[in-house]
Amino acid sequence: MNSNYAIEARGLSKHFGDLKAVSELDLNVPRGQIYGFLGPNGSGKSTTIRMLCGLLTPTEGSATVLGTEVPGDSHELKPKIGYMTQKFSLFGDMTVFENLQFIGEIYSFPKADRPARIDNLLERYNLVPQRKQLAGTMSGGQKQRLALACAVFHRPSLLLLDEPTSAVDPQSRRDFWSNLFRLAGEGTTILVSTHYMDEAERCHRLAILDHGVKVADGTPQELQEQTGMHIVEVVGDDPYAAQAAIDDMPEVASVTQLGVRLRVLIPQHIDAPIELVEIALQKQGLAATVHTTHATLEDVFVAVTLPSQESRK
Amino acid sequence: MRSLSRILAIIKKEVRQLRRDRLTFGMIVGLPIIQMLLFGYAINTDVRNLKTAVADQAQTHLSRQFVAGLGQSQVANIIESVASARDLEDRLRRGEISIGVLIPPDFDRRVADRSRSAVHLLVDGSDPTILGVANKLRSMPLSYDSSMRSRPGPDIVEVRPYYNPERRTPVNIIPGLAGVILTMTMILFTAVAIVRERERGNLELLINTPVSSAELMIGKVIPYIVIGMLQLALILGVGKLLFDVPVRGSVVDLYLCACAFVAANLSLGLLISTAAKTQFQAMQMMVFVLLPSILLSGFMFPFDGMPVFAQYIGEALPNTHFIRLSRGIMLRDASIGELLPDLYYLIGFALVAMTLAALRFSKRLD
């Protein structure tokens, strides 16, 4: 328990038949931080979260979650963690108040403090007007706030959130994240999975998962500084033709079009990347300005998932 | 203490959800009433008023007396008089009548002679019930010799029906129907209980809370035991009101037995629920229990008359034992002490099924 980490995973693996959903995952999640899992669908984010809260038994490896061994007796772990499922999992045919009341009862929250806690959560998560509304009839954002309120009812020290913002609008997402920061500020460790780059960028630390393998791990700044790529931006009149001219060059790792701009990733061991691109464009008679720039998280994501894309080609 | 409050939380939640689920709520009240009206009024094994046509080719005093006697029996409702056997066959084939009575021209001589049958009954034998009735008609007194004519003598064999002197079907049907209704509704409620939460995603939330498998199972069963008791009250009430079906024994005994029976059904439903992947699958599995519970429990056909292997299946079903208990207590004024083996079976069944369900229900997803 004296560890600085809320979660320490060692070689965590989960296989479903031949499918290796998660392969030998090592993970250190520091206490009191927001730790992000970034990855496309099917990259093993949900499977990892489910293993960490004891819902799935790892095929290999183990983890220490809040001092409790996983796999092991998850019964003593349950009261200490809060879990928000990907799909809305509260009772649609009960009101907001009734759902909160049920959660309070099932977690044996002290009876005398329950009404005050419920009022406090309704206030904090902006659900006072919905108090008597059936949960199933609420909007995506309201459902998500209720789910968060229920997940934190018993004041867990670790919060596991499985793609919590996949069904809500941008404004709700912003509000949701400010709630998460507030919880982290109060000392809660939060593990959140997402496939949104802007959300990943907000995390204190983050791991990028690709086909069950952790391909990058660090703070967003570290990851952006350590892509191992030159980021070359090309701005021209005919980005489509320019892309065709650059795409097949052996030195170019990846080309992505963003409006009139192209983002070209070129491995760092190659010298003079700007000149390389300019010459290729001139050969085709294309006019464009070429300059290097800083990596965004999207560039990081593209760079670290390249090897697995290459191998599937 | 914490365990108890968690069970209470589950019970409260179940009742809340049930109150808002109008279809299920309606089923609790509607299903027993509909079933009782159906079985009580429509299903009647004491057949009366079978449509009958008569071809009286004798047209003597004696033959007319015979036809009148047939009409008075109420079994046959004589709707038509025709000329020939051919006419009777036509009507029989077209389904206009169930019985054709052919009285040959030499009826009087045949009655006196007794070497040949005096009357032919042409019967729609495709329905065994009607055939059975016709067989009974055969034993009607046909010996109209002059001394007996004014004073029809008693049958050689007299039937004296115990417990149901009026020979009314509902008296036999309702105690058994109570078992069938409780089997149907109780298994249905719990069979979908876990699967529905799995389908709606609620289960992933529940298994992440400190609630244990046993707490969840017990919390889900208790509200339905109460509902089962209410249904039984409804069945007994409607049975008394509409069909005058008595409860001759102790009502307390009956409720004690019903409690064990309901618990057995609910536990079986939970067991189904832990095995099924979808609500549809749970329904399919339920049919496998429901059908034998109707056909092999002694509800439809006398248990002792069934083939031995069918009796083995019947013995395994809770409904078989409950029907023995309910008929014993309601109709024969039997005390619970005389029926203990059946009660013990129900209690044992409930405990085993409940334990299996709790063991099978894993708090994991894999």
Interface residues (C-beta under 8 A of the other chain):
Chain A: R50 C53 G54 L55 L56 T57 S74 H75 K78 P79 I81 Y83 T85 K87 F88 S89 L90 F91 G92 D93 M94 E98 F102 I103 E105 I106 Y107 S108 L134 C150
Chain B: R2 S5 R6 L8 A9 I10 K12 K13 R16 Q17 R20 D21 R200 G201 N202 L203 E204 L205 L206 I207 N208 T209 P210 V211 S212 K363 R364 L365 D366
